[in-house]
Amino acid sequence: MGIEDLVNKGKDVFEQNKDKIEEAVKSEQAEEISDKVLDGVADFAKKIAPGAADKIDEIREGADGAVGNE
């Protein structure tokens, strides 16, 4: 089984479970976990690039909108 076979198998599994995956990504639990991860990453980024705090917050908010239910 080559790389293309694995990729195609992954695509097939995704297509078969797309609804369940979307539901999981938009769940309350995903929201809570993603908020904690995104807050931690944003805080770290602000420590190493304090002059970019506004841009970091903007990026964090955009990423937050893609995961969870809020």
C-alpha positions in Angstrom: 0.0 0.0 0.0 1.5 3.3 -1.2 1.1 6.8 0.1 -1.6 7.5 -2.5 -3.5 4.5 -1.3 -3.3 5.8 2.3 -4.4 9.2 1.3 -7.4 7.9 -0.7 -8.3 5.6 2.2 -8.2 8.6 4.5 -10.4 10.6 2.2 -12.9 7.7 2.0 -13.0 7.4 5.8 -13.5 11.2 6.1 -16.4 11.2 3.6 -18.1 8.3 5.3 -17.9 10.1 8.7 -18.1 13.8 7.6 -21.3 14.5 9.6 -19.9 13.0 12.8 -16.6 14.8 12.4 -18.4 18.1 11.8 -20.6 17.6 14.9 -17.5 16.8 17.1 -15.7 19.9 15.8 -18.6 22.1 16.6 -19.3 20.7 20.0 -19.2 22.4 23.4 -16.3 20.1 24.4 -14.3 21.2 21.3 -15.0 24.8 22.2 -13.6 24.5 25.7 -10.5 22.6 24.6 -9.8 24.9 21.7 -10.2 28.0 23.9 -7.6 26.7 26.3 -5.2 25.8 23.5 -5.7 29.0 21.6 -5.3 31.1 24.8 -2.1 29.3 25.6 -0.6 29.8 22.2 -1.7 33.4 22.1 -0.1 34.1 25.5 3.1 32.5 24.4 3.2 34.4 21.1 2.6 37.7 23.0 5.6 36.9 25.2 7.9 36.4 22.3 6.4 39.2 20.1 4.9 41.7 22.5 4.6 44.4 19.8 2.2 42.2 17.8 -0.4 41.6 20.5 -3.3 43.1 18.5 -2.5 41.0 15.5 -2.1 37.9 17.7 -5.6 38.5 19.2 -7.0 39.0 15.7 -5.6 35.7 14.6 -6.7 33.9 17.8 -10.3 35.1 17.3 -10.3 33.9 13.7 -9.1 30.5 14.7 -11.6 30.3 17.5 -14.4 30.9 15.1 -13.4 27.8 13.1 -13.6 25.4 16.0 -16.3 24.8 18.6 -19.8 26.2 18.9 -19.1 29.9 19.8 
